[in-house]
Amino acid sequence: MVPRVFLVIALALLVAACGERTSGPTSPFKSTDISSVDWGRDFHLTGHNGQPRSLADFRGKVVMLFFGFTHCPDVCPTTMAGMARVVDKLGPDGQRVQGLFVTVDPERDTPQALARYVTGFHPSFLGLYGDEGGTAALAKEFKIFYGAQAADAQGHYMVNHSNAIYVFDRHGHLRLLMGVDRTIDAMAADVALLLKE
């Protein structure tokens, strides 16, 4: 269960993002348009296959980026499954969409664990990780929160974290914030619009 303070912070971030909508009510997107923000510009992480990765590696594709952890019981698998459904719904155009999962639990999420997790949702998805310092810096860049709860007697713990999908256009610009309330049809429609730009 996520503590109430984290829900308040998450809501505040989403409200703040809504306030940054650049095109107002005439925006063609169903998701929150954050095209004018000056954060979330890039990342430098390692892929689950051991290769260094940055946003430039995915130019020409729409990128859907989500922060989570592989031991997450609810929001993470639901979101990743939703991203996979969007890719599949787009048919052949889905090949021009890259799903990325950034772990906020690098201590437990090994490259092998990430590989099993992300490819279980879609074979094209890629898991990304950094060290603790790099993960904290990236969270600051993307304005997300995350924090591990106290471990139980067996050493198991949960990680509270933001739960929106960040969407970049084919030129590597951050454009949309997709909340958990978006339907698959709405998400797919927004990604399809970005693929046409």
Backbone bond lengths (Angstrom), bond angles and torsions (degrees), N, CA, C in turn:
res aa  C-N    CA-C-N  psi(-1)  N-CA   C-N-CA  omega(-1)  CA-C   N-CA-C  phi
1 M - - - 1.458 - - 1.526 108.96 -
2 V 1.335 117.35 132.34 1.451 121.02 -178.65 1.527 109.81 -83.07
3 P 1.345 117.99 127.25 1.459 119.75 179.55 1.525 110.99 -57.47
4 R 1.318 115.44 149.98 1.462 121.01 -176.47 1.518 112.62 -58.42
5 V 1.331 117.69 -35.24 1.461 119.95 -178.78 1.523 111.01 -61.80
6 F 1.354 117.59 -36.00 1.456 120.00 179.36 1.522 111.15 -70.31
7 L 1.327 116.91 -35.81 1.460 119.77 176.45 1.520 110.84 -64.06
8 V 1.322 116.19 -39.02 1.470 120.24 178.38 1.520 110.20 -64.41
9 I 1.338 116.78 -43.76 1.463 120.51 179.15 1.526 110.19 -62.45
10 A 1.328 116.40 -44.52 1.462 120.18 -179.59 1.520 110.84 -61.14
11 L 1.329 116.58 -43.63 1.457 120.54 179.06 1.522 110.89 -63.01
12 A 1.327 116.14 -40.61 1.467 120.18 178.97 1.519 110.90 -62.50
13 L 1.325 117.18 -40.80 1.457 120.58 179.12 1.521 110.90 -64.66
14 L 1.325 116.92 -41.98 1.449 119.49 179.79 1.521 111.74 -67.85
15 V 1.322 116.57 -38.16 1.467 120.02 177.33 1.520 109.59 -65.59
16 A 1.338 116.67 -41.16 1.462 120.50 178.15 1.517 110.16 -61.91
17 A 1.328 115.85 -42.07 1.455 119.33 179.71 1.522 110.69 -64.35
18 C 1.333 116.16 -38.81 1.460 119.36 178.10 1.521 110.64 -61.62
19 G 1.320 116.60 -35.17 1.453 120.61 178.97 1.508 113.20 -68.09
20 E 1.352 116.70 -16.03 1.450 120.69 -179.54 1.526 111.83 -95.02
21 R 1.289 117.47 8.63 1.471 120.83 179.42 1.525 108.37 -57.60
22 T 1.329 115.91 124.94 1.458 120.27 -172.79 1.522 113.09 -85.55
23 S 1.317 116.92 -33.55 1.448 117.67 -172.00 1.524 113.20 -104.69
24 G 1.312 116.22 10.70 1.452 120.53 174.48 1.515 112.22 58.86
25 P 1.345 115.94 -153.12 1.458 120.39 -175.32 1.529 113.44 -68.63
26 T 1.349 117.97 -11.42 1.458 119.89 -179.48 1.524 112.49 -88.34
27 S 1.319 117.64 2.40 1.464 120.46 179.54 1.524 109.70 -58.51
28 P 1.321 116.87 136.05 1.472 119.60 178.34 1.524 112.77 -77.27
29 F 1.326 116.55 -7.89 1.457 120.56 -175.27 1.523 112.54 -90.62
30 K 1.321 115.35 147.33 1.452 121.26 175.24 1.535 110.67 -86.89
31 S 1.331 116.82 -26.28 1.463 122.38 176.77 1.521 109.71 -82.67
32 T 1.324 116.46 171.55 1.463 121.15 -179.43 1.521 110.05 -73.44
33 D 1.309 115.36 121.63 1.464 122.12 -179.54 1.527 108.82 -82.74
34 I 1.333 116.66 114.49 1.465 121.06 -179.99 1.530 110.19 -119.67
35 S 1.315 116.27 32.70 1.460 121.69 -175.61 1.520 114.13 -58.00
36 S 1.319 118.00 -26.28 1.470 120.22 -174.05 1.519 114.09 -92.02
37 V 1.333 119.41 -0.35 1.459 120.03 -177.26 1.529 110.20 -70.24
38 D 1.339 115.34 153.59 1.466 119.48 179.36 1.524 111.39 -108.61
39 W 1.322 117.14 23.43 1.457 122.40 177.27 1.527 108.12 -124.58
40 G 1.331 115.94 175.13 1.466 119.75 -177.71 1.509 111.63 65.73
41 R 1.331 116.70 39.28 1.458 120.48 -172.94 1.522 114.47 -82.93
42 D 1.320 118.09 -31.30 1.457 119.36 -175.76 1.527 109.84 -167.40
43 F 1.298 115.90 173.41 1.459 121.88 173.15 1.526 107.90 -147.24
44 H 1.312 115.34 154.75 1.465 122.33 175.52 1.522 106.49 -134.85
45 L 1.323 115.17 97.85 1.452 122.53 -174.00 1.523 109.43 -132.27
46 T 1.312 115.85 -177.58 1.458 121.38 176.90 1.518 108.87 -115.44
47 G 1.329 116.11 133.46 1.453 120.36 178.33 1.516 111.28 -75.97
48 H 1.318 117.00 161.44 1.462 119.64 -178.32 1.532 112.18 -62.83
49 N 1.340 116.23 -14.66 1.460 120.70 176.94 1.528 112.42 -92.22
50 G 1.353 116.55 5.80 1.456 120.98 176.30 1.512 115.55 90.69
51 Q 1.330 118.18 -1.41 1.460 121.24 -178.30 1.526 111.17 -89.00
52 P 1.352 117.85 137.35 1.468 120.44 173.40 1.530 109.08 -62.67
53 R 1.307 115.99 139.99 1.465 120.35 -177.68 1.519 111.11 -133.94
54 S 1.327 114.90 142.29 1.465 122.17 171.83 1.518 106.96 -140.85
55 L 1.300 116.15 172.89 1.465 120.42 -177.39 1.525 111.55 -60.73
56 A 1.331 117.28 -32.47 1.465 120.83 -178.18 1.528 112.28 -60.14
57 D 1.338 117.58 -25.37 1.468 120.62 -179.84 1.518 112.94 -65.15
58 F 1.320 116.81 -16.84 1.458 120.29 -173.45 1.534 112.31 -114.95
59 R 1.324 117.24 17.75 1.471 119.96 177.22 1.523 109.55 -57.40
60 G 1.313 115.54 140.69 1.460 121.10 -176.53 1.517 112.62 94.16
61 K 1.346 116.85 -9.77 1.456 121.41 177.94 1.524 109.83 -119.37
62 V 1.314 115.83 151.21 1.457 120.71 167.10 1.525 106.18 -80.24
63 V 1.320 116.39 130.77 1.459 121.33 -177.06 1.527 109.56 -109.00
64 M 1.323 115.36 129.05 1.463 121.88 173.35 1.518 107.07 -110.00
65 L 1.327 116.68 115.27 1.459 123.04 -172.78 1.526 110.29 -115.30
66 F 1.339 115.40 128.98 1.462 120.08 -179.10 1.519 109.65 -132.48
67 F 1.332 116.60 137.98 1.460 123.02 176.78 1.524 109.22 -99.57
68 G 1.331 117.14 130.26 1.453 120.10 179.43 1.515 111.04 -168.24
69 F 1.333 116.02 -158.78 1.466 120.32 177.68 1.518 109.00 -152.24
70 T 1.319 115.94 150.64 1.461 119.79 -169.37 1.521 114.21 -71.29
71 H 1.338 117.90 -18.77 1.463 120.52 178.55 1.533 112.09 -88.48
72 C 1.307 117.15 3.35 1.470 122.74 -179.10 1.533 109.26 -65.07
73 P 1.335 118.15 129.16 1.464 119.92 -175.47 1.519 115.65 -89.19
74 D 1.331 118.27 -12.52 1.463 117.57 -171.18 1.524 114.73 -137.73
75 V 1.328 118.30 -72.60 1.468 121.33 -172.28 1.524 111.99 -62.21
76 C 1.328 117.39 -43.30 1.477 119.91 -176.62 1.528 112.67 -63.23
77 P 1.327 119.02 -53.60 1.467 116.92 179.99 1.528 112.75 -64.35
78 T 1.319 116.84 -34.58 1.466 119.23 178.23 1.517 110.60 -64.50
79 T 1.327 116.52 -44.13 1.467 120.78 -179.40 1.517 111.28 -66.99
80 M 1.328 117.14 -44.85 1.462 119.91 179.95 1.534 111.44 -63.61
81 A 1.310 116.61 -38.77 1.468 120.03 176.83 1.524 110.03 -64.56
82 G 1.334 116.46 -38.37 1.461 120.31 177.30 1.520 111.89 -63.97
83 M 1.325 116.85 -42.08 1.463 120.44 177.42 1.520 110.68 -61.39
84 A 1.334 116.36 -41.59 1.463 119.98 178.22 1.525 111.00 -63.12
85 R 1.317 117.16 -39.41 1.467 120.45 178.90 1.519 111.22 -65.03
86 V 1.337 116.65 -35.81 1.469 120.13 176.84 1.519 109.81 -63.01
87 V 1.333 116.93 -47.66 1.465 121.00 179.88 1.528 110.00 -58.43
88 D 1.321 116.85 -45.94 1.466 120.40 -179.11 1.521 112.05 -66.81
89 K 1.324 116.71 -37.48 1.468 121.13 -178.65 1.527 111.70 -64.44
90 L 1.317 116.68 -28.37 1.462 120.70 -178.73 1.520 113.05 -78.37
91 G 1.324 117.43 -3.51 1.462 120.67 178.35 1.519 111.17 62.71
92 P 1.343 117.26 -137.33 1.471 120.20 -179.27 1.528 113.27 -57.79
93 D 1.331 117.46 -30.41 1.469 120.54 178.44 1.528 112.10 -66.31
94 G 1.325 117.00 -18.63 1.454 120.63 178.08 1.523 112.45 -62.51
95 Q 1.332 117.01 -21.63 1.461 120.48 177.40 1.525 111.95 -68.38
96 R 1.335 115.76 -14.47 1.470 120.24 178.85 1.533 111.61 -101.46
97 V 1.339 115.80 20.14 1.464 122.40 176.95 1.529 108.08 -121.50
98 Q 1.325 116.32 132.02 1.462 120.61 178.99 1.519 110.09 -114.53
99 G 1.323 116.32 120.39 1.459 121.60 174.55 1.515 109.93 -90.86
100 L 1.337 116.48 128.65 1.462 122.57 179.67 1.519 109.89 -125.20
101 F 1.317 115.64 137.93 1.468 122.68 178.81 1.524 107.28 -122.41
102 V 1.330 117.09 115.87 1.461 122.11 179.35 1.519 108.52 -102.22
103 T 1.325 116.60 122.21 1.459 118.75 -178.82 1.530 111.67 -77.76
104 V 1.324 114.83 139.09 1.470 121.49 171.84 1.526 109.11 -104.04
105 D 1.319 115.78 14.45 1.467 122.42 179.75 1.535 108.93 -134.20
106 P 1.347 117.01 60.65 1.464 119.07 -174.52 1.526 113.85 -64.04
107 E 1.314 117.94 -18.92 1.463 120.09 179.28 1.524 111.30 -65.23
108 R 1.334 117.30 -40.77 1.464 120.50 -178.51 1.519 113.22 -99.12
109 D 1.315 117.09 -28.75 1.464 120.08 -174.53 1.526 110.93 -84.63
110 T 1.297 115.00 83.64 1.455 121.45 177.89 1.525 109.80 -70.29
111 P 1.337 118.28 164.74 1.467 119.49 175.82 1.533 112.50 -55.26
112 Q 1.333 116.71 -38.84 1.459 120.35 -179.79 1.530 111.17 -65.96
113 A 1.336 115.97 -42.10 1.463 119.85 178.40 1.521 110.97 -65.06
114 L 1.323 116.65 -41.16 1.461 120.46 178.36 1.521 111.35 -63.93
115 A 1.329 116.58 -43.33 1.467 120.68 -179.67 1.520 110.85 -59.29
116 R 1.332 116.63 -47.43 1.471 120.24 179.43 1.529 110.61 -61.93
117 Y 1.318 115.42 -42.15 1.459 120.29 -174.27 1.530 111.38 -67.16
118 V 1.316 117.45 -56.79 1.473 119.39 -172.07 1.519 112.56 -69.56
119 T 1.331 117.38 -39.55 1.467 118.53 -179.03 1.525 111.73 -72.69
120 G 1.326 116.85 -15.88 1.453 120.39 173.22 1.526 112.06 -67.06
121 F 1.330 116.51 -23.31 1.464 120.97 177.77 1.524 110.90 -91.78
122 H 1.325 116.38 -43.14 1.465 120.52 177.75 1.523 108.06 -158.12
123 P 1.325 118.19 135.12 1.466 120.02 -176.61 1.523 114.43 -62.82
124 S 1.329 117.52 -21.27 1.470 120.17 -178.85 1.523 113.37 -87.55
125 F 1.328 117.45 -10.96 1.467 120.30 -175.97 1.526 110.74 -71.01
126 L 1.307 114.35 151.14 1.458 120.86 -176.95 1.521 109.83 -127.63
127 G 1.336 116.10 132.79 1.457 121.78 174.52 1.512 109.52 -92.11
128 L 1.314 117.33 138.86 1.466 122.75 -178.49 1.519 110.04 -124.71
129 Y 1.339 115.51 146.12 1.461 119.12 178.97 1.524 110.20 -148.18
130 G 1.323 114.72 158.20 1.449 122.77 173.03 1.512 108.06 -139.39
131 D 1.326 116.89 -178.89 1.459 118.48 174.73 1.528 108.53 -79.32
132 E 1.314 116.89 179.00 1.469 119.55 -175.50 1.521 112.04 -60.89
133 G 1.332 116.75 -42.70 1.462 120.18 179.73 1.516 112.21 -65.19
134 G 1.329 116.05 -42.39 1.464 120.02 179.07 1.510 112.15 -66.34
135 T 1.330 116.40 -36.51 1.459 120.68 178.54 1.525 110.68 -66.16
136 A 1.325 116.20 -41.45 1.467 120.27 178.92 1.525 111.04 -65.04
137 A 1.343 116.70 -41.06 1.465 120.37 179.22 1.527 110.84 -65.34
138 L 1.321 116.46 -39.51 1.456 120.05 179.79 1.524 111.03 -67.96
139 A 1.326 116.55 -38.85 1.463 120.05 177.17 1.521 110.52 -60.12
140 K 1.321 116.35 -38.84 1.463 120.44 177.59 1.521 110.77 -66.08
141 E 1.325 117.14 -42.12 1.467 121.81 179.61 1.529 111.71 -62.61
142 F 1.335 116.44 -35.64 1.464 120.26 -178.09 1.533 113.37 -99.00
143 K 1.321 115.69 4.89 1.461 121.62 176.53 1.531 112.23 57.15
144 I 1.318 115.96 41.10 1.458 119.14 175.08 1.521 108.90 -105.28
145 F 1.314 116.16 160.05 1.456 120.42 172.30 1.521 107.94 -114.00
146 Y 1.322 115.46 151.07 1.454 120.62 170.31 1.521 107.66 -158.45
147 G 1.293 116.54 151.72 1.456 120.84 179.59 1.513 110.59 -168.04
148 A 1.319 115.07 132.13 1.464 120.04 -179.65 1.521 110.40 -77.16
149 Q 1.323 116.22 139.42 1.450 121.70 173.38 1.534 108.84 -79.89
150 A 1.303 116.17 167.28 1.466 120.26 177.43 1.527 109.77 -63.82
151 A 1.325 115.56 140.20 1.463 120.62 -179.88 1.530 110.14 -73.14
152 D 1.333 115.23 150.07 1.467 119.25 176.30 1.533 109.49 -83.69
153 A 1.322 116.32 -173.11 1.465 120.97 -175.74 1.527 112.09 -62.22
154 Q 1.326 117.35 -26.06 1.460 120.94 179.22 1.531 112.75 -91.18
155 G 1.340 116.05 0.14 1.465 119.74 179.72 1.513 114.22 88.37
156 H 1.332 117.46 5.64 1.463 120.84 178.96 1.524 109.64 -82.95
157 Y 1.311 116.22 144.10 1.465 120.10 178.75 1.527 110.35 -150.54
158 M 1.315 114.44 158.71 1.459 121.86 176.60 1.526 108.47 -106.30
159 V 1.324 115.64 161.68 1.466 120.97 177.31 1.524 107.87 -124.94
160 N 1.316 116.77 118.16 1.461 120.83 173.92 1.529 108.00 -76.62
161 H 1.335 117.07 140.76 1.469 119.02 -178.43 1.520 110.84 -160.35
162 S 1.332 114.82 161.46 1.465 120.98 174.56 1.514 108.87 -63.42
163 N 1.329 116.83 158.74 1.457 117.42 -173.28 1.524 115.15 -134.91
164 A 1.321 117.77 27.95 1.465 120.43 177.61 1.523 110.46 -96.36
165 I 1.323 115.88 156.42 1.462 122.52 174.99 1.523 107.72 -97.97
166 Y 1.324 115.83 129.82 1.461 121.81 175.48 1.522 107.76 -94.45
167 V 1.332 116.96 131.48 1.459 120.54 -176.59 1.520 109.90 -120.59
168 F 1.336 115.09 125.11 1.459 122.58 178.55 1.522 109.41 -105.68
169 D 1.333 116.24 146.00 1.462 119.29 176.38 1.528 110.44 -79.69
170 R 1.312 116.69 -179.05 1.459 121.58 -174.50 1.532 112.90 -68.68
171 H 1.333 116.13 -11.76 1.470 120.82 179.81 1.522 111.96 -99.83
172 G 1.324 116.53 4.46 1.455 120.54 177.21 1.510 115.27 85.51
173 H 1.338 117.71 18.58 1.460 121.41 178.76 1.524 109.87 -99.91
174 L 1.326 115.94 134.60 1.460 120.64 176.55 1.516 109.37 -69.30
175 R 1.332 117.05 124.74 1.458 120.64 -174.04 1.515 114.71 -121.48
176 L 1.344 117.03 -40.00 1.463 118.40 -170.82 1.519 112.02 -133.60
177 L 1.328 114.10 152.43 1.453 122.68 171.34 1.521 106.53 -120.37
178 M 1.322 116.40 116.04 1.466 121.02 -178.35 1.517 109.25 -102.24
179 G 1.314 116.29 116.82 1.455 121.44 178.01 1.511 111.46 -81.08
180 V 1.322 115.68 168.92 1.468 120.60 -178.10 1.527 112.44 -69.28
181 D 1.330 116.85 -11.15 1.464 119.87 -179.03 1.523 112.98 -85.43
182 R 1.315 118.10 -5.85 1.463 120.98 -178.52 1.522 111.10 -74.08
183 T 1.330 115.93 140.61 1.455 120.24 176.52 1.527 109.40 -81.94
184 I 1.316 116.53 161.88 1.461 121.11 177.80 1.521 109.97 -60.88
185 D 1.322 117.34 -41.32 1.467 120.58 179.54 1.517 111.41 -61.39
186 A 1.332 117.27 -42.94 1.458 120.99 -179.93 1.528 110.48 -66.06
187 M 1.326 116.69 -42.88 1.460 120.45 179.03 1.524 110.83 -62.68
188 A 1.318 116.44 -45.55 1.462 120.67 -179.35 1.519 111.12 -63.45
189 A 1.334 116.73 -38.40 1.467 120.39 179.16 1.516 110.59 -63.84
190 D 1.326 117.34 -41.46 1.473 120.91 179.22 1.521 110.99 -66.22
191 V 1.317 117.51 -43.16 1.471 120.47 179.28 1.524 109.55 -64.93
192 A 1.320 117.44 -39.04 1.472 120.88 178.81 1.526 110.58 -61.42
193 L 1.332 117.15 -38.39 1.460 119.93 177.92 1.522 110.71 -64.21
194 L 1.323 116.34 -42.39 1.469 119.47 179.87 1.524 111.32 -66.33
195 L 1.319 117.56 -32.80 1.452 120.27 178.75 1.535 112.18 -67.07
196 K 1.320 116.40 -22.81 1.465 120.56 179.20 1.515 113.19 -84.22
197 E 1.329 117.04 -14.44 1.469 119.61 -176.21 1.520 111.21 -78.03
